[in-house]
């Protein structure tokens, strides 16, 4: 089996969360989804499981945070272009998300951040190929 990552997020409304993630470009995997959970694919290696809070609680004995007021993780999605970063921010806002950090252009890197309707934070980034390969200093020198 290839290496995959499954990010599990507690949500208050699975249908609303599913609609949000579909609107920003995730694909719902129906075979692994039901009223308690939606399996969402970002890429061949990255999946997000949207779990009803009560169902999520069956996997942990810890208190579930309120992601609107507390931070439990910072998740970041990378993109192939600045335009793709702009696009996901626009789609997130239109689907009920909230921009938490405006897009910033640092030359070699371009991105910002938004929260989903449950408050889970997503950073966005495009990085120049030169920076990816040789570090930000090399990219800025060009």
Secondary structure, 3 states (H helix, E strand, C coil): CCCCEEEEEEECCHHHHHHHHHHCCCEEEHHHCCCCEEEEECCCCEEEEEEEHHHHHHHCCCCCCCCCCCCCCCEEEECCCHHHHHHHHHHHHHCCCEEEEEEEECCCEEEEEEECCCCCEEEEEEECHHHHHHCHHHHHHC
